[in-house]
Every structure is written in C-alpha cells, then in structure tokens.
Amino acid sequence: MTELLERAYLTTGATLRAIDAHRLAAPSPCTGWTVGEVAGHLADAHDIFARVLEGDDVDFADPGGAHDADPAVAYGERTERCLAALAAPGVLERVFPFAFGPAPGALIAQISLSETLIHGWDVARGAGVGYEPDPAVVEAVADFQSQSSGDDPAREGMFAPPVPAPDDASPLVRLLAHLGRRA
C-alpha cells in the first residue's frame, strides 16, 4: 500500500506543480470548488491523515487547515509526513479514531489513495493540465470504491450519481463515471 501511495502522491504532486498560479481560481469538477480549493482540501486531508496516524487528537468537526498560498508545496510536505506515518510498524493494522468512527490504518491509507487519485484528476481537469495516474493506483481505487460504495457512490453525499461511460473507456474514465464525474 505504501508503494501505491508513494506513486499516487508523486503523480498528483507533479500535477499540482504544473499548475500556473492563475489557474488556481478556475472552477474544478467538484461543484462549487475552485482548483485551488480542491488542492487545499487535498493538502489538508493529508495533514489530517498524518495527524491521526501519529496519534494526535483531531477535532473532526473543526480539524483546521493551513490554506497555504502554494498548495503544491503544502501537498508535498503533508504527503511526505503521511507516508512516514503509514510506514511506521503496525500502523496499517492499528485502529484510530476517525471522522466516521474507529478505522484501521489500512482503511485510512485507502481513503488517502482514493482522495489523491480522484482529486488529482479534479485539479488537473480544472486547470487544464495532463494527468496520467499509475494503472495499479487506478485499479486499487476502483476496487476500494466498488467495495465501499456498492452500487450507489452518491449515497453518503461524497460523490454525484454515476454517469455513463463510453464502452471503450479507460479504467480511469470508468472509475470517474462511477463517481459521477464526466471525464
């Protein structure tokens, strides 16, 4: 899992670094959010993941967020911290307090992988830059999303209802369509 996370973090980090500052104000595929807001959310999420895995007491009702001027730098720093926390012995098996209740470190890692891939695509799409995620990352996230969301990924309000994907769609496009994004 840490190897997949490292690959996903590198891909999304490179995407964030490729975005011109003026493109941060562009709308993203996340309704109501700009590219910069999605990038900030992604950096903040990894800060929360790292803090939880390190044993910090996180107030999930108001976890805070740095809202850094340079989301690419913030994202890089926070994903490094998150990887270090996930690499600690036994962390994937341990159970941690989390937003929706106790969660094993392996589940937090899966959520991190999913957030990284999906929001990485969101910022790339909104900013008009390329995004070529590792196929193994796409496969792992598709497996996780199909297990965690069943047939209705929108049921908890985290995603839009599924949209049709072309018959010849790539695995990434099929995953995004399942999560309500038009790729």
C-alpha positions in Angstrom: 0.0 0.0 0.0 2.7 2.5 0.8 4.3 1.9 -2.6 1.0 2.7 -4.3 0.5 5.7 -2.1 4.0 7.0 -3.0 3.3 6.6 -6.7 -0.1 8.3 -6.4 1.4 11.2 -4.3 4.2 11.7 -6.8 1.8 11.9 -9.8 -0.6 14.3 -8.1 2.3 16.3 -6.7 3.7 16.7 -10.2 0.3 17.8 -11.4 0.0 20.4 -8.7 3.5 21.8 -9.5 2.5 22.0 -13.2 -0.5 24.3 -12.5 0.1 28.0 -13.1 -1.0 30.2 -10.1 -3.6 32.0 -12.1 -5.3 28.6 -12.8 -6.0 28.0 -9.1 -9.1 30.2 -9.4 -10.5 28.1 -12.2 -13.6 26.0 -11.5 -13.0 22.3 -10.8 -15.2 19.3 -11.4 -16.0 19.4 -7.7 -19.2 21.5 -7.8 -18.7 24.9 -6.1 -14.9 24.5 -5.6 -12.0 26.1 -7.5 -8.9 24.2 -8.5 -7.1 25.9 -5.6 -9.8 24.9 -3.1 -9.6 21.3 -4.1 -5.8 21.4 -3.9 -6.0 23.0 -0.5 -8.6 20.3 0.6 -6.2 17.6 -0.6 -3.3 19.0 1.3 -5.4 19.5 4.4 -6.8 15.9 4.2 -3.3 14.5 4.2 -2.4 16.7 7.2 -5.4 15.2 9.0 -4.4 11.6 7.9 -0.9 12.1 9.2 -2.0 13.6 12.4 -4.4 10.8 13.1 -1.8 8.1 12.3 0.7 9.8 14.5 -1.8 9.7 17.4 -2.8 13.3 17.6 -6.2 14.2 18.9 -8.0 15.6 15.9 -11.3 17.5 16.2 -13.0 16.3 13.1 -15.8 18.9 13.4 -13.1 21.6 13.0 -9.8 19.9 12.0 -8.2 23.2 10.9 -6.5 23.8 7.7 -3.5 25.9 6.8 -4.9 27.2 3.5 -1.3 27.6 2.2 -0.5 30.1 -0.6 1.3 27.3 -2.5 -0.8 24.1 -2.4 1.8 22.1 -4.3 4.4 22.8 -1.5 1.9 22.1 1.2 0.7 18.9 -0.5 4.3 17.7 -0.9 5.2 18.3 2.7 2.0 16.7 4.0 2.1 13.6 1.8 5.8 13.0 3.0 4.5 13.2 6.6 1.6 10.9 5.7 3.9 8.3 4.1 6.2 8.4 7.1 3.3 7.8 9.4 2.0 5.0 7.3 5.4 3.3 7.2 5.6 3.0 11.0 5.5 -0.6 12.2 2.0 -1.9 12.7 0.2 1.3 11.7 -1.9 -0.3 9.0 -3.3 -2.8 11.5 -3.9 -0.4 14.3 -7.3 1.2 14.8 -7.5 5.0 15.1 -10.3 7.4 15.9 -11.6 8.8 12.6 -14.3 11.1 11.3 -16.9 8.3 10.9 -15.7 6.2 13.9 -12.8 3.9 14.6 -10.8 3.0 11.5 -7.8 0.7 10.8 -4.8 2.4 9.4 -5.2 0.4 6.2 -8.6 2.0 5.6 -7.2 5.5 6.2 -4.5 4.6 3.6 -7.2 3.5 1.2 -9.0 6.8 1.7 -5.8 8.7 1.2 -5.2 6.8 -2.1 -8.7 7.5 -3.3 -8.6 11.2 -2.4 -5.2 11.5 -4.1 -6.3 9.9 -7.4 -9.8 11.5 -7.6 -8.9 15.0 -6.5 -5.6 14.8 -8.5 -7.8 14.3 -11.6 -10.1 17.1 -10.4 -7.3 19.7 -10.2 -5.7 18.6 -13.4 -9.1 18.7 -15.3 -10.0 22.1 -13.8 -6.5 23.6 -14.5 -6.3 22.1 -18.0 -3.1 20.1 -17.4 -2.5 16.4 -18.1 -2.9 13.7 -15.6 -1.6 10.2 -16.1 -2.0 8.1 -12.9 -0.4 4.8 -12.4 -2.7 2.0 -13.6 -2.2 0.0 -10.4 -3.4 3.0 -8.4 -6.5 3.3 -10.6 -7.2 -0.4 -10.1 -6.7 -0.2 -6.3 -9.0 2.8 -6.0 -11.7 1.2 -8.3 -11.6 -1.9 -6.1 -11.9 0.2 -2.9 -14.7 2.4 -4.3 -16.7 -0.6 -5.5 -16.4 -2.3 -2.0 -17.1 0.9 0.0 -19.8 2.4 -2.1 -21.6 -0.6 -3.6 -23.8 0.4 -6.5 -24.5 3.9 -5.1 -21.4 6.0 -4.7 -23.5 9.1 -4.1 -25.3 7.6 -1.1 -23.2 9.5 1.5 -23.1 12.7 -0.4 -19.4 12.3 -1.3 -20.0 11.8 -5.0 -22.5 12.6 -7.6 -24.7 9.9 -9.1 -22.9 7.7 -11.6 -22.8 8.9 -15.2 -22.5 6.7 -18.3 -19.0 5.9 -19.6 -18.2 5.0 -23.2 -17.9 1.3 -24.0 -14.2 1.9 -24.8 -13.5 4.0 -21.7 -10.2 3.5 -19.9 -10.3 2.2 -16.3 -9.8 5.8 -15.0 -12.7 7.1 -17.0 -14.9 4.2 -15.9 -14.0 4.9 -12.3 -14.6 8.6 -12.6 -18.0 7.9 -14.3 -18.9 5.6 -11.4 -18.2 8.5 -9.1 -20.3 11.0 -11.1 -17.5 12.8 -12.9 -17.6 13.3 -16.7 -14.1 12.7 -17.9 
